[in-house]
Amino acid sequence: MFAKVKQHVFIDKLTLELFSSHKNGFKAILKDECGFECRRMEAEGNHQLFLTWGGLNDLPYGVYILELQQGDNEMQMKIIKRV
């Protein structure tokens, strides 16, 4: 595990805690329950411990899948957007 979400419930932003940096950067993809991509964020040569992904307030409420990629490492987790 190279990252975790500070809270699995969000309203308008996600805060990710990164446990390792990778010279190829970091990619996060937010998908709805049907698997359609809603948002994408990429950071090159990430050396931060915390990364805030804002601007998510216009997404509909519901369950999302967050896919995180760092180099060859990948992970997925369910998160919930609520009021």
PDB file of N, CA, C and O in Angstrom:
ATOM      1  N   MET A   1       0.857  -1.167   0.000  1.00  0.00           N
ATOM      2  CA  MET A   1       0.000   0.000   0.000  1.00  0.00           C
ATOM      3  C   MET A   1       0.905   1.233   0.000  1.00  0.00           C
ATOM      4  O   MET A   1       1.730   1.406   0.897  1.00  0.00           O
ATOM      5  N   PHE A   2       0.748   2.068  -0.990  1.00  0.00           N
ATOM      6  CA  PHE A   2       1.586   3.265  -1.122  1.00  0.00           C
ATOM      7  C   PHE A   2       0.836   4.543  -0.818  1.00  0.00           C
ATOM      8  O   PHE A   2       1.438   5.616  -0.768  1.00  0.00           O
ATOM      9  N   ALA A   3      -0.489   4.447  -0.610  1.00  0.00           N
ATOM     10  CA  ALA A   3      -1.296   5.635  -0.316  1.00  0.00           C
ATOM     11  C   ALA A   3      -2.570   5.223   0.393  1.00  0.00           C
ATOM     12  O   ALA A   3      -2.992   4.069   0.326  1.00  0.00           O
ATOM     13  N   LYS A   4      -3.179   6.186   1.074  1.00  0.00           N
ATOM     14  CA  LYS A   4      -4.501   5.946   1.645  1.00  0.00           C
ATOM     15  C   LYS A   4      -5.277   7.254   1.633  1.00  0.00           C
ATOM     16  O   LYS A   4      -4.699   8.341   1.629  1.00  0.00           O
ATOM     17  N   VAL A   5      -6.585   7.125   1.627  1.00  0.00           N
ATOM     18  CA  VAL A   5      -7.479   8.279   1.673  1.00  0.00           C
ATOM     19  C   VAL A   5      -7.711   8.602   3.139  1.00  0.00           C
ATOM     20  O   VAL A   5      -8.006   7.710   3.935  1.00  0.00           O
ATOM     21  N   LYS A   6      -7.580   9.874   3.501  1.00  0.00           N
ATOM     22  CA  LYS A   6      -7.754  10.274   4.896  1.00  0.00           C
ATOM     23  C   LYS A   6      -9.162   9.952   5.382  1.00  0.00           C
ATOM     24  O   LYS A   6      -9.334   9.481   6.506  1.00  0.00           O
ATOM     25  N   GLN A   7     -10.180  10.202   4.542  1.00  0.00           N
ATOM     26  CA  GLN A   7     -11.558   9.856   4.874  1.00  0.00           C
ATOM     27  C   GLN A   7     -12.202   9.245   3.636  1.00  0.00           C
ATOM     28  O   GLN A   7     -12.032   9.752   2.527  1.00  0.00           O
ATOM     29  N   HIS A   8     -12.941   8.154   3.827  1.00  0.00           N
ATOM     30  CA  HIS A   8     -13.567   7.475   2.696  1.00  0.00           C
ATOM     31  C   HIS A   8     -14.903   8.100   2.311  1.00  0.00           C
ATOM     32  O   HIS A   8     -15.559   7.639   1.377  1.00  0.00           O
ATOM     33  N   VAL A   9     -15.304   9.138   3.020  1.00  0.00           N
ATOM     34  CA  VAL A   9     -16.510   9.905   2.697  1.00  0.00           C
ATOM     35  C   VAL A   9     -16.059  11.326   2.400  1.00  0.00           C
ATOM     36  O   VAL A   9     -15.316  11.921   3.180  1.00  0.00           O
ATOM     37  N   PHE A  10     -16.514  11.883   1.252  1.00  0.00           N
ATOM     38  CA  PHE A  10     -16.090  13.230   0.890  1.00  0.00           C
ATOM     39  C   PHE A  10     -17.270  14.054   0.422  1.00  0.00           C
ATOM     40  O   PHE A  10     -18.327  13.521   0.086  1.00  0.00           O
ATOM     41  N   ILE A  11     -17.074  15.369   0.404  1.00  0.00           N
ATOM     42  CA  ILE A  11     -18.092  16.296  -0.077  1.00  0.00           C
ATOM     43  C   ILE A  11     -17.589  17.019  -1.319  1.00  0.00           C
ATOM     44  O   ILE A  11     -18.238  16.974  -2.364  1.00  0.00           O
ATOM     45  N   ASP A  12     -16.437  17.685  -1.218  1.00  0.00           N
ATOM     46  CA  ASP A  12     -15.932  18.464  -2.353  1.00  0.00           C
ATOM     47  C   ASP A  12     -14.448  18.249  -2.638  1.00  0.00           C
ATOM     48  O   ASP A  12     -13.927  18.765  -3.627  1.00  0.00           O
ATOM     49  N   LYS A  13     -13.756  17.481  -1.770  1.00  0.00           N
ATOM     50  CA  LYS A  13     -12.328  17.226  -2.005  1.00  0.00           C
ATOM     51  C   LYS A  13     -11.913  15.934  -1.311  1.00  0.00           C
ATOM     52  O   LYS A  13     -12.540  15.485  -0.352  1.00  0.00           O
ATOM     53  N   LEU A  14     -10.839  15.354  -1.830  1.00  0.00           N
ATOM     54  CA  LEU A  14     -10.235  14.168  -1.234  1.00  0.00           C
ATOM     55  C   LEU A  14      -8.825  14.519  -0.786  1.00  0.00           C
ATOM     56  O   LEU A  14      -8.111  15.248  -1.475  1.00  0.00           O
ATOM     57  N   THR A  15      -8.427  14.005   0.361  1.00  0.00           N
ATOM     58  CA  THR A  15      -7.057  14.171   0.813  1.00  0.00           C
ATOM     59  C   THR A  15      -6.405  12.802   0.844  1.00  0.00           C
ATOM     60  O   THR A  15      -6.874  11.892   1.528  1.00  0.00           O
ATOM     61  N   LEU A  16      -5.316  12.665   0.095  1.00  0.00           N
ATOM     62  CA  LEU A  16      -4.592  11.405   0.012  1.00  0.00           C
ATOM     63  C   LEU A  16      -3.287  11.520   0.796  1.00  0.00           C
ATOM     64  O   LEU A  16      -2.590  12.532   0.722  1.00  0.00           O
ATOM     65  N   GLU A  17      -2.973  10.477   1.539  1.00  0.00           N
ATOM     66  CA  GLU A  17      -1.699  10.411   2.242  1.00  0.00           C
ATOM     67  C   GLU A  17      -0.807   9.443   1.475  1.00  0.00           C
ATOM     68  O   GLU A  17      -1.156   8.276   1.297  1.00  0.00           O
ATOM     69  N   LEU A  18       0.341   9.927   1.022  1.00  0.00           N
ATOM     70  CA  LEU A  18       1.269   9.119   0.233  1.00  0.00           C
ATOM     71  C   LEU A  18       2.388   8.616   1.141  1.00  0.00           C
ATOM     72  O   LEU A  18       2.933   9.373   1.944  1.00  0.00           O
ATOM     73  N   PHE A  19       2.726   7.336   1.007  1.00  0.00           N
ATOM     74  CA  PHE A  19       3.747   6.731   1.855  1.00  0.00           C
ATOM     75  C   PHE A  19       5.100   6.609   1.166  1.00  0.00           C
ATOM     76  O   PHE A  19       6.107   6.345   1.823  1.00  0.00           O
ATOM     77  N   SER A  20       5.132   6.798  -0.136  1.00  0.00           N
ATOM     78  CA  SER A  20       6.407   6.730  -0.858  1.00  0.00           C
ATOM     79  C   SER A  20       6.325   7.615  -2.089  1.00  0.00           C
ATOM     80  O   SER A  20       5.247   7.831  -2.642  1.00  0.00           O
ATOM     81  N   SER A  21       7.469   8.122  -2.508  1.00  0.00           N
ATOM     82  CA  SER A  21       7.502   8.929  -3.732  1.00  0.00           C
ATOM     83  C   SER A  21       8.047   8.067  -4.854  1.00  0.00           C
ATOM     84  O   SER A  21       8.760   7.095  -4.607  1.00  0.00           O
ATOM     85  N   HIS A  22       7.717   8.416  -6.071  1.00  0.00           N
ATOM     86  CA  HIS A  22       8.160   7.652  -7.229  1.00  0.00           C
ATOM     87  C   HIS A  22       8.533   8.642  -8.318  1.00  0.00           C
ATOM     88  O   HIS A  22       7.806   9.604  -8.566  1.00  0.00           O
ATOM     89  N   LYS A  23       9.643   8.412  -8.953  1.00  0.00           N
ATOM     90  CA  LYS A  23      10.125   9.371  -9.948  1.00  0.00           C
ATOM     91  C   LYS A  23       9.198   9.490 -11.153  1.00  0.00           C
ATOM     92  O   LYS A  23       9.227  10.507 -11.846  1.00  0.00           O
ATOM     93  N   ASN A  24       8.368   8.466 -11.422  1.00  0.00           N
ATOM     94  CA  ASN A  24       7.443   8.515 -12.557  1.00  0.00           C
ATOM     95  C   ASN A  24       6.136   9.197 -12.212  1.00  0.00           C
ATOM     96  O   ASN A  24       5.278   9.357 -13.080  1.00  0.00           O
ATOM     97  N   GLY A  25       5.966   9.601 -10.971  1.00  0.00           N
ATOM     98  CA  GLY A  25       4.776  10.343 -10.590  1.00  0.00           C
ATOM     99  C   GLY A  25       3.664   9.472 -10.041  1.00  0.00           C
ATOM    100  O   GLY A  25       3.862   8.313  -9.679  1.00  0.00           O
ATOM    101  N   PHE A  26       2.495  10.072  -9.995  1.00  0.00           N
ATOM    102  CA  PHE A  26       1.343   9.494  -9.322  1.00  0.00           C
ATOM    103  C   PHE A  26       0.099   9.783 -10.157  1.00  0.00           C
ATOM    104  O   PHE A  26      -0.043  10.879 -10.700  1.00  0.00           O
ATOM    105  N   LYS A  27      -0.798   8.811 -10.263  1.00  0.00           N
ATOM    106  CA  LYS A  27      -2.027   9.002 -11.032  1.00  0.00           C
ATOM    107  C   LYS A  27      -3.211   8.518 -10.202  1.00  0.00           C
ATOM    108  O   LYS A  27      -3.151   7.464  -9.570  1.00  0.00           O
ATOM    109  N   ALA A  28      -4.289   9.304 -10.211  1.00  0.00           N
ATOM    110  CA  ALA A  28      -5.521   8.936  -9.528  1.00  0.00           C
ATOM    111  C   ALA A  28      -6.674   9.082 -10.512  1.00  0.00           C
ATOM    112  O   ALA A  28      -6.780  10.089 -11.212  1.00  0.00           O
ATOM    113  N   ILE A  29      -7.535   8.069 -10.562  1.00  0.00           N
ATOM    114  CA  ILE A  29      -8.702   8.077 -11.445  1.00  0.00           C
ATOM    115  C   ILE A  29      -9.926   7.801 -10.587  1.00  0.00           C
ATOM    116  O   ILE A  29      -9.960   6.835  -9.825  1.00  0.00           O
ATOM    117  N   LEU A  30     -10.926   8.656 -10.718  1.00  0.00           N
ATOM    118  CA  LEU A  30     -12.168   8.509  -9.975  1.00  0.00           C
ATOM    119  C   LEU A  30     -13.246   8.036 -10.947  1.00  0.00           C
ATOM    120  O   LEU A  30     -13.536   8.707 -11.938  1.00  0.00           O
ATOM    121  N   LYS A  31     -13.841   6.867 -10.652  1.00  0.00           N
ATOM    122  CA  LYS A  31     -14.863   6.283 -11.518  1.00  0.00           C
ATOM    123  C   LYS A  31     -16.155   6.127 -10.744  1.00  0.00           C
ATOM    124  O   LYS A  31     -16.151   5.926  -9.529  1.00  0.00           O
ATOM    125  N   ASP A  32     -17.282   6.223 -11.479  1.00  0.00           N
ATOM    126  CA  ASP A  32     -18.563   5.985 -10.825  1.00  0.00           C
ATOM    127  C   ASP A  32     -18.796   4.477 -10.715  1.00  0.00           C
ATOM    128  O   ASP A  32     -17.954   3.685 -11.136  1.00  0.00           O
ATOM    129  N   GLU A  33     -19.936   4.083 -10.151  1.00  0.00           N
ATOM    130  CA  GLU A  33     -20.218   2.656  -9.931  1.00  0.00           C
ATOM    131  C   GLU A  33     -20.296   1.855 -11.223  1.00  0.00           C
ATOM    132  O   GLU A  33     -20.074   0.645 -11.211  1.00  0.00           O
ATOM    133  N   CYS A  34     -20.608   2.511 -12.336  1.00  0.00           N
ATOM    134  CA  CYS A  34     -20.700   1.829 -13.624  1.00  0.00           C
ATOM    135  C   CYS A  34     -19.342   1.688 -14.305  1.00  0.00           C
ATOM    136  O   CYS A  34     -19.236   1.024 -15.336  1.00  0.00           O
ATOM    137  N   GLY A  35     -18.307   2.301 -13.743  1.00  0.00           N
ATOM    138  CA  GLY A  35     -16.970   2.202 -14.299  1.00  0.00           C
ATOM    139  C   GLY A  35     -16.585   3.334 -15.230  1.00  0.00           C
ATOM    140  O   GLY A  35     -15.513   3.298 -15.835  1.00  0.00           O
ATOM    141  N   PHE A  36     -17.442   4.344 -15.356  1.00  0.00           N
ATOM    142  CA  PHE A  36     -17.127   5.484 -16.203  1.00  0.00           C
ATOM    143  C   PHE A  36     -16.203   6.454 -15.460  1.00  0.00           C
ATOM    144  O   PHE A  36     -16.424   6.760 -14.288  1.00  0.00           O
ATOM    145  N   GLU A  37     -15.176   6.928 -16.149  1.00  0.00           N
ATOM    146  CA  GLU A  37     -14.226   7.850 -15.551  1.00  0.00           C
ATOM    147  C   GLU A  37     -14.872   9.224 -15.366  1.00  0.00           C
ATOM    148  O   GLU A  37     -15.403   9.807 -16.310  1.00  0.00           O
ATOM    149  N   CYS A  38     -14.816   9.725 -14.136  1.00  0.00           N
ATOM    150  CA  CYS A  38     -15.392  11.034 -13.811  1.00  0.00           C
ATOM    151  C   CYS A  38     -14.312  12.102 -13.693  1.00  0.00           C
ATOM    152  O   CYS A  38     -14.513  13.237 -14.123  1.00  0.00           O
ATOM    153  N   ARG A  39     -13.184  11.752 -13.121  1.00  0.00           N
ATOM    154  CA  ARG A  39     -12.077  12.689 -12.941  1.00  0.00           C
ATOM    155  C   ARG A  39     -10.756  11.930 -13.026  1.00  0.00           C
ATOM    156  O   ARG A  39     -10.690  10.722 -12.801  1.00  0.00           O
ATOM    157  N   ARG A  40      -9.699  12.688 -13.362  1.00  0.00           N
ATOM    158  CA  ARG A  40      -8.345  12.141 -13.424  1.00  0.00           C
ATOM    159  C   ARG A  40      -7.390  13.200 -12.901  1.00  0.00           C
ATOM    160  O   ARG A  40      -7.539  14.387 -13.191  1.00  0.00           O
ATOM    161  N   MET A  41      -6.410  12.758 -12.127  1.00  0.00           N
ATOM    162  CA  MET A  41      -5.388  13.665 -11.618  1.00  0.00           C
ATOM    163  C   MET A  41      -4.037  12.966 -11.770  1.00  0.00           C
ATOM    164  O   MET A  41      -3.894  11.783 -11.459  1.00  0.00           O
ATOM    165  N   GLU A  42      -3.055  13.719 -12.251  1.00  0.00           N
ATOM    166  CA  GLU A  42      -1.711  13.184 -12.379  1.00  0.00           C
ATOM    167  C   GLU A  42      -0.724  14.187 -11.796  1.00  0.00           C
ATOM    168  O   GLU A  42      -0.885  15.398 -11.953  1.00  0.00           O
ATOM    169  N   ALA A  43       0.287  13.673 -11.128  1.00  0.00           N
ATOM    170  CA  ALA A  43       1.333  14.510 -10.551  1.00  0.00           C
ATOM    171  C   ALA A  43       2.679  13.906 -10.923  1.00  0.00           C
ATOM    172  O   ALA A  43       2.901  12.712 -10.723  1.00  0.00           O
ATOM    173  N   GLU A  44       3.553  14.702 -11.450  1.00  0.00           N
ATOM    174  CA  GLU A  44       4.884  14.239 -11.863  1.00  0.00           C
ATOM    175  C   GLU A  44       5.862  14.321 -10.708  1.00  0.00           C
ATOM    176  O   GLU A  44       5.870  15.305  -9.968  1.00  0.00           O
ATOM    177  N   GLY A  45       6.685  13.302 -10.547  1.00  0.00           N
ATOM    178  CA  GLY A  45       7.746  13.321  -9.544  1.00  0.00           C
ATOM    179  C   GLY A  45       7.266  13.751  -8.179  1.00  0.00           C
ATOM    180  O   GLY A  45       7.834  14.662  -7.577  1.00  0.00           O
ATOM    181  N   ASN A  46       6.238  13.115  -7.691  1.00  0.00           N
ATOM    182  CA  ASN A  46       5.579  13.528  -6.465  1.00  0.00           C
ATOM    183  C   ASN A  46       6.434  13.234  -5.233  1.00  0.00           C
ATOM    184  O   ASN A  46       6.829  12.089  -5.011  1.00  0.00           O
ATOM    185  N   HIS A  47       6.721  14.266  -4.430  1.00  0.00           N
ATOM    186  CA  HIS A  47       7.479  14.102  -3.199  1.00  0.00           C
ATOM    187  C   HIS A  47       6.685  14.615  -2.000  1.00  0.00           C
ATOM    188  O   HIS A  47       7.250  14.827  -0.927  1.00  0.00           O
ATOM    189  N   GLN A  48       5.388  14.813  -2.175  1.00  0.00           N
ATOM    190  CA  GLN A  48       4.548  15.313  -1.095  1.00  0.00           C
ATOM    191  C   GLN A  48       4.083  14.157  -0.209  1.00  0.00           C
ATOM    192  O   GLN A  48       3.988  13.017  -0.665  1.00  0.00           O
ATOM    193  N   LEU A  49       3.799  14.452   1.039  1.00  0.00           N
ATOM    194  CA  LEU A  49       3.228  13.454   1.936  1.00  0.00           C
ATOM    195  C   LEU A  49       1.708  13.451   1.860  1.00  0.00           C
ATOM    196  O   LEU A  49       1.076  12.406   2.017  1.00  0.00           O
ATOM    197  N   PHE A  50       1.116  14.627   1.620  1.00  0.00           N
ATOM    198  CA  PHE A  50      -0.329  14.741   1.487  1.00  0.00           C
ATOM    199  C   PHE A  50      -0.654  15.431   0.172  1.00  0.00           C
ATOM    200  O   PHE A  50       0.033  16.366  -0.238  1.00  0.00           O
ATOM    201  N   LEU A  51      -1.690  14.968  -0.473  1.00  0.00           N
ATOM    202  CA  LEU A  51      -2.125  15.531  -1.748  1.00  0.00           C
ATOM    203  C   LEU A  51      -3.626  15.765  -1.659  1.00  0.00           C
ATOM    204  O   LEU A  51      -4.381  14.833  -1.381  1.00  0.00           O
ATOM    205  N   THR A  52      -4.072  17.003  -1.895  1.00  0.00           N
ATOM    206  CA  THR A  52      -5.495  17.331  -1.843  1.00  0.00           C
ATOM    207  C   THR A  52      -6.032  17.471  -3.252  1.00  0.00           C
ATOM    208  O   THR A  52      -5.489  18.214  -4.069  1.00  0.00           O
ATOM    209  N   TRP A  53      -7.106  16.745  -3.526  1.00  0.00           N
ATOM    210  CA  TRP A  53      -7.753  16.742  -4.836  1.00  0.00           C
ATOM    211  C   TRP A  53      -9.073  17.478  -4.680  1.00  0.00           C
ATOM    212  O   TRP A  53     -10.055  16.909  -4.203  1.00  0.00           O
ATOM    213  N   GLY A  54      -9.096  18.733  -5.077  1.00  0.00           N
ATOM    214  CA  GLY A  54     -10.289  19.562  -4.931  1.00  0.00           C
ATOM    215  C   GLY A  54     -11.127  19.604  -6.189  1.00  0.00           C
ATOM    216  O   GLY A  54     -10.810  18.947  -7.180  1.00  0.00           O
ATOM    217  N   GLY A  55     -12.189  20.373  -6.147  1.00  0.00           N
ATOM    218  CA  GLY A  55     -13.057  20.561  -7.303  1.00  0.00           C
ATOM    219  C   GLY A  55     -13.988  19.399  -7.576  1.00  0.00           C
ATOM    220  O   GLY A  55     -14.394  19.190  -8.720  1.00  0.00           O
ATOM    221  N   LEU A  56     -14.334  18.641  -6.553  1.00  0.00           N
ATOM    222  CA  LEU A  56     -15.198  17.479  -6.742  1.00  0.00           C
ATOM    223  C   LEU A  56     -16.635  17.764  -6.312  1.00  0.00           C
ATOM    224  O   LEU A  56     -17.451  16.845  -6.225  1.00  0.00           O
ATOM    225  N   ASN A  57     -16.946  19.019  -6.044  1.00  0.00           N
ATOM    226  CA  ASN A  57     -18.275  19.379  -5.540  1.00  0.00           C
ATOM    227  C   ASN A  57     -19.378  19.219  -6.580  1.00  0.00           C
ATOM    228  O   ASN A  57     -20.543  19.111  -6.198  1.00  0.00           O
ATOM    229  N   ASP A  58     -19.067  19.197  -7.876  1.00  0.00           N
ATOM    230  CA  ASP A  58     -20.113  19.074  -8.891  1.00  0.00           C
ATOM    231  C   ASP A  58     -20.431  17.630  -9.254  1.00  0.00           C
ATOM    232  O   ASP A  58     -21.298  17.395 -10.096  1.00  0.00           O
ATOM    233  N   LEU A  59     -19.761  16.658  -8.650  1.00  0.00           N
ATOM    234  CA  LEU A  59     -20.074  15.248  -8.903  1.00  0.00           C
ATOM    235  C   LEU A  59     -21.368  14.874  -8.189  1.00  0.00           C
ATOM    236  O   LEU A  59     -21.647  15.396  -7.109  1.00  0.00           O
ATOM    237  N   PRO A  60     -22.157  13.985  -8.770  1.00  0.00           N
ATOM    238  CA  PRO A  60     -23.376  13.536  -8.084  1.00  0.00           C
ATOM    239  C   PRO A  60     -23.038  12.727  -6.827  1.00  0.00           C
ATOM    240  O   PRO A  60     -21.958  12.146  -6.723  1.00  0.00           O
ATOM    241  N   TYR A  61     -23.961  12.701  -5.893  1.00  0.00           N
ATOM    242  CA  TYR A  61     -23.775  11.922  -4.677  1.00  0.00           C
ATOM    243  C   TYR A  61     -23.803  10.444  -5.022  1.00  0.00           C
ATOM    244  O   TYR A  61     -24.499  10.036  -5.952  1.00  0.00           O
ATOM    245  N   GLY A  62     -23.055   9.641  -4.285  1.00  0.00           N
ATOM    246  CA  GLY A  62     -23.069   8.205  -4.505  1.00  0.00           C
ATOM    247  C   GLY A  62     -21.734   7.559  -4.216  1.00  0.00           C
ATOM    248  O   GLY A  62     -20.861   8.156  -3.586  1.00  0.00           O
ATOM    249  N   VAL A  63     -21.584   6.320  -4.686  1.00  0.00           N
ATOM    250  CA  VAL A  63     -20.395   5.510  -4.463  1.00  0.00           C
ATOM    251  C   VAL A  63     -19.478   5.628  -5.668  1.00  0.00           C
ATOM    252  O   VAL A  63     -19.938   5.592  -6.809  1.00  0.00           O
ATOM    253  N   TYR A  64     -18.189   5.770  -5.417  1.00  0.00           N
ATOM    254  CA  TYR A  64     -17.179   5.884  -6.467  1.00  0.00           C
ATOM    255  C   TYR A  64     -16.048   4.902  -6.198  1.00  0.00           C
ATOM    256  O   TYR A  64     -15.844   4.466  -5.065  1.00  0.00           O
ATOM    257  N   ILE A  65     -15.324   4.566  -7.242  1.00  0.00           N
ATOM    258  CA  ILE A  65     -14.120   3.749  -7.141  1.00  0.00           C
ATOM    259  C   ILE A  65     -12.933   4.671  -7.411  1.00  0.00           C
ATOM    260  O   ILE A  65     -12.891   5.355  -8.434  1.00  0.00           O
ATOM    261  N   LEU A  66     -11.981   4.683  -6.499  1.00  0.00           N
ATOM    262  CA  LEU A  66     -10.766   5.473  -6.661  1.00  0.00           C
ATOM    263  C   LEU A  66      -9.635   4.523  -7.031  1.00  0.00           C
ATOM    264  O   LEU A  66      -9.289   3.629  -6.259  1.00  0.00           O
ATOM    265  N   GLU A  67      -9.063   4.719  -8.211  1.00  0.00           N
ATOM    266  CA  GLU A  67      -7.933   3.915  -8.659  1.00  0.00           C
ATOM    267  C   GLU A  67      -6.668   4.753  -8.527  1.00  0.00           C
ATOM    268  O   GLU A  67      -6.585   5.854  -9.071  1.00  0.00           O
ATOM    269  N   LEU A  68      -5.692   4.232  -7.809  1.00  0.00           N
ATOM    270  CA  LEU A  68      -4.427   4.917  -7.607  1.00  0.00           C
ATOM    271  C   LEU A  68      -3.313   4.119  -8.272  1.00  0.00           C
ATOM    272  O   LEU A  68      -3.260   2.894  -8.155  1.00  0.00           O
ATOM    273  N   GLN A  69      -2.421   4.823  -8.972  1.00  0.00           N
ATOM    274  CA  GLN A  69      -1.297   4.181  -9.643  1.00  0.00           C
ATOM    275  C   GLN A  69      -0.029   4.966  -9.346  1.00  0.00           C
ATOM    276  O   GLN A  69      -0.005   6.193  -9.434  1.00  0.00           O
ATOM    277  N   GLN A  70       1.016   4.243  -8.997  1.00  0.00           N
ATOM    278  CA  GLN A  70       2.320   4.851  -8.770  1.00  0.00           C
ATOM    279  C   GLN A  70       3.354   3.868  -9.299  1.00  0.00           C
ATOM    280  O   GLN A  70       3.635   2.844  -8.675  1.00  0.00           O
ATOM    281  N   GLY A  71       3.917   4.197 -10.464  1.00  0.00           N
ATOM    282  CA  GLY A  71       4.834   3.265 -11.111  1.00  0.00           C
ATOM    283  C   GLY A  71       4.085   1.997 -11.486  1.00  0.00           C
ATOM    284  O   GLY A  71       3.066   2.057 -12.173  1.00  0.00           O
ATOM    285  N   ASP A  72       4.586   0.838 -11.036  1.00  0.00           N
ATOM    286  CA  ASP A  72       3.934  -0.445 -11.307  1.00  0.00           C
ATOM    287  C   ASP A  72       2.897  -0.808 -10.256  1.00  0.00           C
ATOM    288  O   ASP A  72       2.178  -1.796 -10.414  1.00  0.00           O
ATOM    289  N   ASN A  73       2.809  -0.034  -9.199  1.00  0.00           N
ATOM    290  CA  ASN A  73       1.864  -0.308  -8.116  1.00  0.00           C
ATOM    291  C   ASN A  73       0.501   0.287  -8.424  1.00  0.00           C
ATOM    292  O   ASN A  73       0.389   1.431  -8.867  1.00  0.00           O
ATOM    293  N   GLU A  74      -0.534  -0.510  -8.182  1.00  0.00           N
ATOM    294  CA  GLU A  74      -1.910  -0.055  -8.374  1.00  0.00           C
ATOM    295  C   GLU A  74      -2.757  -0.510  -7.197  1.00  0.00           C
ATOM    296  O   GLU A  74      -2.519  -1.566  -6.611  1.00  0.00           O
ATOM    297  N   MET A  75      -3.744   0.304  -6.866  1.00  0.00           N
ATOM    298  CA  MET A  75      -4.693  -0.078  -5.830  1.00  0.00           C
ATOM    299  C   MET A  75      -6.035   0.589  -6.099  1.00  0.00           C
ATOM    300  O   MET A  75      -6.098   1.618  -6.771  1.00  0.00           O
ATOM    301  N   GLN A  76      -7.100   0.007  -5.578  1.00  0.00           N
ATOM    302  CA  GLN A  76      -8.449   0.540  -5.734  1.00  0.00           C
ATOM    303  C   GLN A  76      -9.128   0.576  -4.371  1.00  0.00           C
ATOM    304  O   GLN A  76      -8.855  -0.247  -3.497  1.00  0.00           O
ATOM    305  N   MET A  77     -10.014   1.546  -4.212  1.00  0.00           N
ATOM    306  CA  MET A  77     -10.824   1.603  -2.998  1.00  0.00           C
ATOM    307  C   MET A  77     -12.149   2.279  -3.299  1.00  0.00           C
ATOM    308  O   MET A  77     -12.253   3.112  -4.199  1.00  0.00           O
ATOM    309  N   LYS A  78     -13.161   1.901  -2.523  1.00  0.00           N
ATOM    310  CA  LYS A  78     -14.471   2.530  -2.654  1.00  0.00           C
ATOM    311  C   LYS A  78     -14.521   3.749  -1.742  1.00  0.00           C
ATOM    312  O   LYS A  78     -14.058   3.717  -0.602  1.00  0.00           O
ATOM    313  N   ILE A  79     -15.098   4.828  -2.277  1.00  0.00           N
ATOM    314  CA  ILE A  79     -15.306   6.037  -1.499  1.00  0.00           C
ATOM    315  C   ILE A  79     -16.727   6.517  -1.764  1.00  0.00           C
ATOM    316  O   ILE A  79     -17.349   6.122  -2.750  1.00  0.00           O
ATOM    317  N   ILE A  80     -17.232   7.357  -0.891  1.00  0.00           N
ATOM    318  CA  ILE A  80     -18.626   7.810  -0.980  1.00  0.00           C
ATOM    319  C   ILE A  80     -18.679   9.326  -0.973  1.00  0.00           C
ATOM    320  O   ILE A  80     -18.065   9.982  -0.132  1.00  0.00           O
ATOM    321  N   LYS A  81     -19.423   9.870  -1.924  1.00  0.00           N
ATOM    322  CA  LYS A  81     -19.696  11.310  -1.914  1.00  0.00           C
ATOM    323  C   LYS A  81     -21.067  11.514  -1.284  1.00  0.00           C
ATOM    324  O   LYS A  81     -22.055  10.895  -1.679  1.00  0.00           O
ATOM    325  N   ARG A  82     -21.095  12.394  -0.301  1.00  0.00           N
ATOM    326  CA  ARG A  82     -22.348  12.645   0.404  1.00  0.00           C
ATOM    327  C   ARG A  82     -22.597  14.122   0.544  1.00  0.00           C
ATOM    328  O   ARG A  82     -21.772  14.944   0.145  1.00  0.00           O
ATOM    329  N   VAL A  83     -23.747  14.462   1.116  1.00  0.00           N
ATOM    330  CA  VAL A  83     -24.150  15.845   1.320  1.00  0.00           C
ATOM    331  C   VAL A  83     -23.279  16.484   2.381  1.00  0.00           C
ATOM    332  O   VAL A  83     -23.460  17.659   2.702  1.00  0.00           O
TER     333      VAL A  83
END
